[in-house]
Amino acid sequence: MSHDPSEGQRAHDLATELWPIPRSITGQGVRSTLQILQREIPELTTSEIPTGTKVFDWEVPVEWNIRGAQLIGPDGEVVIDWENSNLHVVSYSEPVEREIDLEELQDHLHSLPDQPDAVPYVTSYYNRTWGLCLTHEQRVRLRPGIYKVKIDSSLEPGVLNYGEIVLPGESEDEVFISTYVCHPSMANNELSGPVVSIALARWIKSLPSHHYTYRFVFVPESIGAISYSATHREHLREKTVSAFNLNCIGDDRAFTYLASRLGNLRIDRIAKRVLDGRENVRHYSYLKRGSDERHYGAPGMDLPIISLMRSRYSDYPEYHTSLDDLVNVVTPTGLQGGIDIVRECISTLENVKVPVATQICEPQLGRRGLYHLIMGKTVADEILLRVDILSYADGQHDIDDMSELLGQPREVLETMIAELIEHDLIRMQYQSVS
């Protein structure tokens, strides 16, 4: 189910605009990013949580901002200039202006011997220090001597910012979609999630009507998801029917589904069916989690959340490096594929109703004349199948789910469900919060 390929190109153009912004978990970079996203979807609202706010077992950190950085060599040459890549500075580095010899400097340098042409992405959110990142090719060429280091940054009380888009539907039950806006210039690991989410919000807005309310959130990874969960916990638990965590969803290499914590929710089954029709599909259990699904799906939050990706974080060689770019990694066609898989899952939620039993406990079939053959099986087999259908008519299993679970063709179940509807033992409705 591919749609207008210009969606992927529009998402890629938006990612290109967002690319140079120096993002971290707090600071002006996040605010600038949210302002651009708000231009795309005016319904996007922004909120802030002050430094020091207790959020579950965590605390909102001080705000970090950076204005520039350089490393100047013994002969006056500029070895590193933050203006060339915002990955050159370890995120949350303290301000520094000093002279330092190469031996001591090495303790503050980060490079990748196995990827000598890549600048690594390194953070130190909760440990006060400073650091610089460079290619290993640059590092091995450093000559002994005294270097000048300047990092023009600040660590001060401030706020954590996040954005959200709420698109009301016919029902107050919600589909929750989360992505993050905290990494600097990386394409798949950062920009693919927000631009795909914006494309999906634009599509939802274009529909003549939709049953569910859609809540999109744009948060800093981990601390942002924790903060949002802490401030919206009761609402999310009460209203969320299904949820998606979107990241690393813009390359052309794979399609990836990471299961919910329980692994057998309706959204799990829908995602498996959507992806299994494609090539190069990877399935992971919740035990392989590594992004915000681990917060939203944790005990006490218990959101019915899965993660959808193209190449999963850590599974592609450019991950967390300057090589994760908008030329060789994230493409318009890759982004279009990401948009399409989430949209197909949403379309199933919107268009496929689920059977719901109208009676508590097993109903008496005999007095309703339901001890008879309609499918050419034995009476006992047909009675058992009716009972099995009723057992899974819990509002969480659609007909395709029952077909897989009971090992029966869809058309057989459709016939029997129609009969049970006629006898007021089943009604068809949208999935709701159980």
Order of alpha helices (4+ residues) and beta strands (2+ residues): alpha-alpha-beta-beta-beta-beta-beta-beta-alpha-beta-beta-alpha-beta-beta-beta-alpha-beta-alpha-beta-beta-alpha-beta-alpha-beta-alpha-beta-alpha-alpha-alpha-beta
